[in-house]
Amino acid sequence: MPNMSIGFGIFLIALGAILTYALNVEVSWADLDTIGIILMIAGALVTILGIILVLRRRSAVSETRTGYDANGNRITRRSSDVDPL
């Protein structure tokens, strides 16, 4: 999901830039320049948070070993570690 947030953040930045710089339309109920700037700031924040979430993702390493003891009994050992960044 973090990759999706990075893409959505870039989309918000592009939409905000279009509203701010490319459109010369005035509507009575909203200032499109201000809305565009707000969308660009929100897109930057979403993109930064998405990158932080991608970098913080940790993977777990699990290992299973099976062997036999001196009496012929089957022994299974499982260990799980969190891979540090």
Sine and cosine of phi, psi and omega as CSV:
sin_phi,cos_phi,sin_psi,cos_psi,sin_omega,cos_omega
0.00,0.00,-0.51,0.86,0.02,-1.00
-0.87,0.49,-0.56,0.83,0.04,-1.00
-0.88,0.47,-0.58,0.82,0.04,-1.00
-0.92,0.39,-0.58,0.81,0.01,-1.00
-0.94,0.34,-0.53,0.85,0.07,-1.00
-0.91,0.42,-0.71,0.71,0.03,-1.00
-0.90,0.44,-0.65,0.76,0.02,-1.00
-0.92,0.40,-0.61,0.79,0.05,-1.00
-0.89,0.45,-0.68,0.74,0.04,-1.00
-0.91,0.42,-0.62,0.78,0.07,-1.00
-0.87,0.49,-0.69,0.72,0.02,-1.00
-0.89,0.45,-0.65,0.76,0.03,-1.00
-0.89,0.47,-0.71,0.71,-0.01,-1.00
-0.91,0.42,-0.67,0.74,0.02,-1.00
-0.90,0.44,-0.67,0.74,0.04,-1.00
-0.90,0.44,-0.63,0.78,0.03,-1.00
-0.92,0.39,-0.62,0.79,0.05,-1.00
-0.90,0.43,-0.71,0.70,0.01,-1.00
-0.90,0.44,-0.60,0.80,-0.07,-1.00
-0.98,0.17,-0.72,0.69,-0.19,-0.98
-0.96,-0.27,-0.46,0.89,-0.13,-0.99
-0.99,-0.12,-0.48,0.88,-0.04,-1.00
-1.00,-0.09,0.72,-0.69,0.09,-1.00
-0.90,-0.44,0.76,0.64,-0.04,-1.00
-0.94,-0.35,0.68,-0.73,0.07,-1.00
-0.91,-0.41,0.75,-0.66,0.10,-0.99
-0.87,-0.49,0.49,-0.87,-0.10,-1.00
-0.97,0.23,-0.40,0.92,-0.12,-0.99
-0.99,-0.10,-0.12,0.99,-0.02,-1.00
-0.41,-0.91,0.50,-0.87,0.13,-0.99
-0.99,-0.13,0.96,-0.28,-0.11,-0.99
-0.92,0.39,-0.46,0.89,0.06,-1.00
-0.90,0.43,-0.70,0.72,0.01,-1.00
-0.91,0.41,-0.66,0.75,0.04,-1.00
-0.89,0.46,-0.64,0.77,0.03,-1.00
-0.90,0.44,-0.66,0.75,0.03,-1.00
-0.91,0.42,-0.66,0.75,0.04,-1.00
-0.88,0.47,-0.67,0.74,0.02,-1.00
-0.91,0.42,-0.62,0.79,0.03,-1.00
-0.91,0.41,-0.65,0.76,0.04,-1.00
-0.92,0.40,-0.70,0.71,0.03,-1.00
-0.89,0.46,-0.65,0.76,0.03,-1.00
-0.90,0.44,-0.63,0.78,0.05,-1.00
-0.90,0.43,-0.67,0.74,0.02,-1.00
-0.91,0.42,-0.69,0.73,0.01,-1.00
-0.90,0.43,-0.65,0.76,0.02,-1.00
-0.90,0.43,-0.69,0.73,0.02,-1.00
-0.90,0.43,-0.69,0.72,0.03,-1.00
-0.90,0.44,-0.62,0.78,0.05,-1.00
-0.89,0.45,-0.65,0.76,0.03,-1.00
-0.91,0.41,-0.66,0.76,0.03,-1.00
-0.89,0.46,-0.67,0.74,0.01,-1.00
-0.92,0.40,-0.58,0.81,0.05,-1.00
-0.92,0.40,-0.66,0.75,-0.03,-1.00
-0.95,0.32,-0.46,0.89,-0.03,-1.00
-1.00,0.10,-0.18,0.98,-0.05,-1.00
-0.88,0.47,0.78,-0.63,0.01,-1.00
-0.92,-0.39,0.47,-0.88,0.05,-1.00
-0.91,-0.40,0.56,-0.83,0.02,-1.00
-0.99,-0.13,0.66,-0.75,0.04,-1.00
-0.93,-0.36,0.86,-0.51,0.03,-1.00
-0.86,-0.51,0.55,-0.83,-0.07,-1.00
-0.67,-0.74,0.69,-0.73,0.04,-1.00
-0.82,-0.58,0.79,-0.61,0.04,-1.00
-0.84,-0.54,0.70,-0.71,0.03,-1.00
-0.84,-0.55,0.72,-0.70,0.02,-1.00
-0.46,-0.89,-0.07,-1.00,-0.01,-1.00
-0.81,-0.59,0.65,-0.76,0.03,-1.00
-1.00,0.08,-0.11,-0.99,-0.07,-1.00
-0.91,0.42,-0.44,0.90,-0.01,-1.00
-1.00,0.04,-0.05,1.00,0.01,-1.00
1.00,-0.01,0.13,0.99,0.04,-1.00
-0.99,0.17,0.61,-0.79,0.00,-1.00
-0.99,0.17,0.74,-0.67,-0.01,-1.00
-0.84,-0.55,0.78,-0.63,0.04,-1.00
-0.88,-0.48,0.77,-0.64,0.01,-1.00
-0.87,-0.49,0.81,-0.58,0.04,-1.00
-0.88,-0.47,0.72,-0.69,0.07,-1.00
-0.71,-0.70,0.55,-0.83,-0.01,-1.00
-0.68,-0.73,0.78,-0.62,-0.01,-1.00
-0.78,-0.63,0.52,-0.85,0.12,-0.99
-1.00,-0.01,0.81,-0.59,-0.02,-1.00
-0.96,0.28,0.91,-0.41,0.01,-1.00
-0.94,0.33,0.47,-0.88,0.04,-1.00
-0.97,0.23,0.00,0.00,0.00,0.00
